[in-house]
Each structure stands twice: as C-alpha cells, then as structure tokens.
Amino acid sequence: MATREAFPRRVGQGFAILAFVLAGFLAASRDGVSGQKKSGVLRIGTSSSLTEDTTGKKEEAAMESLKAFLKDETNMSSEIVRLKDWSEVADKMSKAELQFGVFQGYEYAWAQEKYPQLQPLALAINVYRYPTAFVVVNKDNKAKDFAGLQGQSIAIPGLAQPFLRLFLDRQAQANGKKLEAFFSKIEMPENFEVALDDVVDGKVQAVAADRSALESYKRRKPGRFEKLKEIAHSQPFPPPVVAFYDKVLDDATLKQFQEGILNSGRKEKGEMMLNLFRLTGFETAPPDFGKVLEQTRKAYPPTGK
C-alpha cells in the first residue's frame, strides 16, 4: 500500500541543476579546459528564485561539500553567486563577471529579450521538455474555472517549481486580486502526493501541480486520481536554463562544459542524482525553443522591470 512518505523531503531542483553545472566543470577540467583561466575560479550566478526553498540548510551543506570535492579534484575553485533576481544575474554575465547563469525558464525568457547575446547551454528536464501548470480539485467541487476558486484553499507543495506560483499569481491578478487575497488559505505540504491526497480527502480544496506530478500520482493511486478534476492549466513553460553570454568563453570551453553537463546525468551516480532531484536529464535547446520563449514573454511579461 502506498504511503505519504513515498516522495521523501529533498533538496530542491535548484541545487541539482547547480550540481550538474559543477559536474560539467569537473569533466571539462579533467580534459584540460579551464572555465576561467585568469583566476582559476568558475563563477556561476543564480537568482534567489532558483535556490530559495524550505531545505536551505541542507542545500548549503551539500553545495559546500560538492565545491570542496571539485577543489580537491581539479585544484580550481568554484563559486555560486546568489543574486537578487534574474536581471542582476544577466547584467553580471554581460559584464563577464560570471561565466554561467542558471535561470528559471520564464526568467531566461525575460533576460534573453533584454540581453540577446545570452544563450542557452543546456535545459534541465523533468519528463517533459516544456512543463505545464495545472490546478486540480475534488470532483465534488462546484467550481468550473479558476475564478470559481475564489475564497477557497489551495496547496502549493514545498518542492513545487516557481512557474506554478507564477501561473497562480497571474490568474489571481486577472481576477483582480493578489494570490494571498484570492485564496482563503495557502497550504505548503511537503510534496505533491501529500497535496493531492489532501484534495481527495477534503482537507484542502485545490492544488497546483505540474503534468509529471499528476501522471505519477495517477500511476501510483489510480482510484484516488479518478476523484480529481482539472480546473485550469497553463500554456507550456520553458524549463530551467543553464546559460552563457556570447564571447565570454571560447567555443572549445563551451563545448566541453556542455558535454560535461549533458553526459554527467548518463552515468550511474548521475542517474541517482537526477532521480533524487526530480529531473530526468539535460538537453540542448530544440528549434522551437525561441517560439516558447516568445509565447512566455507575451503571456507572462515581467513586472517591475
């Protein structure tokens, strides 16, 4: 019988993506390529939205251990630079103060419009290349659309990717309210399975989840899944992006880093890390990536920039 601990508490995907970037650095260094020949330090920038989660202390400890390992293996240092937001990361990349940046997909869409020389090195994938946000409720719920959820409670799991909250924020705004005012209560359960169980059991009225989480729940608990119904969904979002700024690094270095990131998840230890952090792999940007970025900018323009 399935239990509520089937999806244990984990460090967030943000750490996983950074870890694989550093693994790519290790692979490249072993092949004789230095990410920053002048100082021997690889500097990777990320916005707070990528690394901010409920397991910050675990993430910090894990990252420090990984950095120490890389230092021992390569005699080179790496630095994770956590900045205020995506705009600051992109700005520092344009000034060659960072060699790489890691963005939420929608953040990259915003940044790439302002800095056209910002290029994708690898995309972090969880089952589907372009994730979609869903809002589901119990079949007994009388709401017919997102507007019908006003005044009800919603669960946003602690491991949820930020694009889910962006979707909810904009849906609430479209109905004239901020997210916290639109819903009577916002719960943050440990994981998606707990959140979906709570909707089935009537403990919370709605939940935000991505497609892969819903399909996993359907496989594990098909009977309970049949008690749910979709109330709203988003268009596809771009996935998290490992990016570089054109001309900051030479082509040979970029190729080595890209191959290191793409191949690091194909080994046994890499596969274990991917499973642990709810990722299924890394891949290069496909031909339709630019179109998805443009659609994202149109549907979800940045605020305050």
N, C-alpha and C positions, 0 to 999 in steps of 0.2 A: 504494500500500500504506500502511495506517495506521501511524503511528509512536507511540512512547511520549511524544512531545512534543506530542501533539495538544491537550492541555489544559495550557497553559503555567502556570508559577508566577505567582500573582496575589495581590494584596492581598485580605484576607478580606471576606466579605459584611458584616461589622460596619461596616467603613469605608464601604462602598457605601450602606448604609442611612443612616448619619450624613450622608453627602454629599448624598443626596437630601433629607433634612430641611433642610439648609442651602440647597439649591437652592430648596426651597419658601419658605424665609425670604427669599431673593433676589427671587423672584417677588412675594411679598406686599409686600416693602419698595418694590418698583417701583410697586406700586399704592397706595402711601401708607399702609401699615399697619405699625406698629412692634410687634415682638414684645415689647418691654419698654420702654415709653415713658419710664419714670423714669430709667433708667441708659443706655439705648441699647445694652444688651448682651443678646443672646439666650443663655441658658444651657441646654444640653442635657445631661442626665445619662445615663450608661450604666454597666452593670456590667462587671466585668472579663471575664465570660464572652462578651460580645459582641465585644470588641476584642482579646482576647488570642489571638495566633496566631504562626506562625513567621515572619511577614514584618512584625514590629512596626516596624522602622526605616523600611521603605517606607511603611507606613501613616501613621506620624508625619509624614514629609516631605510626603506627599500631602495630609494634613489641614491642615498649616500653609500650604501653597500655596493650598488652597481658601479658608481663612479670610482670607488676605491679599487674595485676589481679591474676596471678599464685602465686605471692608472698603473697598476701592477703589470698588466699585460702589455701595454703599449708605451709606458714611460711618458705618456702625454695626459694632459688634464682635460676634463670636460666641465662645462658649466651650464646649468639650467637656469635661465634668466626668466623669472616670473614677473611679468609686467602687468600694468593696469588693465589694458584691453588690446584688442586686435589692431587698432590703429597705431598704438605705440610700438607693437611688435613689427609691423610693416615699415614704419618710419625708420626704426633702427636697422632693419635689414637693408633698406635703401641707402643707408649711410655706411654700409659694410661693418656695422658694429656687431652684427650677428651673422653666422654662416647659414643657419637654417631657422625656420619658424614652423611651429605646429599650431594649426588653426582648427576650430570647428568649421565644418563645411560652409555654413552660411556666413561666418566671419571672413573666410577666404574669398567668398563671392564679393563681399563689400570691399575688402582690401585690394583685390585684383583690379577692381574698377578704378580705384584711386592710384594704384601703382601697377600699371600694365606690365612692367618687367618682372613682376612677381610670378613665378612659375611653379607648377606642381611637380614634385619629385616622386611622391607616392601617395596613394589613397589608402586609408585604413578601413577595411571592410568587415562588416558583421552580417554574413549570409548574403544580404542584398547590397549591391553597389550603391543604390540610392535609397536610403531609409525613408520610411513614411510614418507619420504620426497618426495614431488612431485614438479616439475616445470611445470607450465601450461602457455599457450599463447593463443592469439586470433586465431581462426581457419583460419583467413586470413594470419597469419604469415607464411612465406615460410620456416622457419627453420624446419628441420626434426629431429634434435637431439640437445644435449646440445652445441656441437661445433658450430652449426649454429646460436647460440645466441650471438656469439662474436660481440662486438660493439653495442649491443642493451641495453636497460634499463631494470632493474628488480626491483621489490618491495619485500622487506623483512619486513613484518609487525612488529611493535614495540613489540607486545606480542608474537612473534614467539619464539619457543623453540630453544636453541642453536644448536641442532642436525641439524636443517635446514641449518644453516650457515656452519656447518662442512661439510655437503654434498656439498654445493656450493663451498666452499673453495677447496675441493679435486677434484671436477670436473674441476674447473678452472686450478688447478695445472696440471691435466692430459692433459690439452690443452696448457701447457707451460706458463701460466700467473698467477699472483695473482688475487684474486677476483676483486679488485678495478680497475685493468687494463683490465680485461677480459670484463667487462661491461662498457658501456659509462656512466652510471649513476645508482646509487643505491638509491632508494626511501625507506623511512621508514614510511608508513602510519600507522594510529592508530590501525587498526585491519584488519583481513582477508577479511571481507566483503567489506570494502573500497578498499583494494588492488585488489580484484577480479573484482569489478565494474570498476576500473580504467583500467584493461586489456581489458574488454569488450568494454569500451568507447574509447580505443586507447590512453589513457593518459600515459600508461606505457606498455612496450611490453611483460614482463614476470612477474610471481610472484612465490615465493616459499611458499608452504603450506603443512600442514600435511593432512592425509586422513580424519580425523574427520572434519576439517575446510571445506574441499571440499564437503563432504557429507552434512554438514549443509547448505552450500550455494546452493547446488542442491535442497534441500528441500524447502528453502525459495524462491529461484528465479530460478525455473527450466528452464524457457525460456532463461534467460541470461547464465545459466550454459551450455546450448547447444551450445553457441558461443565460448566455450573454448575447447582446446585440450591439452593433456599431451605431454610433450616433453622429460621428463626424470623422473625417480624415483629411489629411493634408495632401498637397502635391509632393512628389519626391524631392528630398533634400540632398544636396551634395554631402558626402561623408567627410570625416576629418581629413585634413590635408597636411602632409609634410611638404613644405615649400622652400624654395631658394630664390635668391634675387639674381637676375641675369648679369653675368660678367663678374660677379663677386668671387666665384670659384671657377677654376678651369674645367674644361669638358671632361678630362680624364678623371679628375677628382669626383665630379658629379656622378659620372658613370659608376665609379667604384662604390660610392655611397649608396646609390640607387640599387645596385646589385646586392650590396650587403643587406639592405633593408628587405628587399624582396625575397632573398634566399634565407634570411635568418629564421623565418617562420616555417620553413620547409624541413627543418631538421627536428629530431625528436624533442629536444628541450624547447625549441621554438614553438612546436605544436602544443606543448603543455602550457606555455605562457599564453598562447592565443586562446585556448580553451578557458583558462583561468580568468582572462580579462574580457570575455565575450567578444572576441574578434575571430574571424575566420581566415584572415590573410591581408596582405598588402598587394596592390597592383598599380600599374601606371594609369594615367588618365586616359580614358577612351575618347573617340572622336566626338561624342555628343556631350562631353563634359562642359564645354563652353556654353552650350544651349541651356543646360541645367543651371549653371551659374547665373545666366541672364534671367531665367524664369524666377530664380530665388530672389534676385535683386528687385525684380518687379513686384513680386508678391509680398516680400518682407524687406522693405527698404530700411536701412539703418536709422536709428533715432539719435538725435543729439550730436550728429556729426556734420 
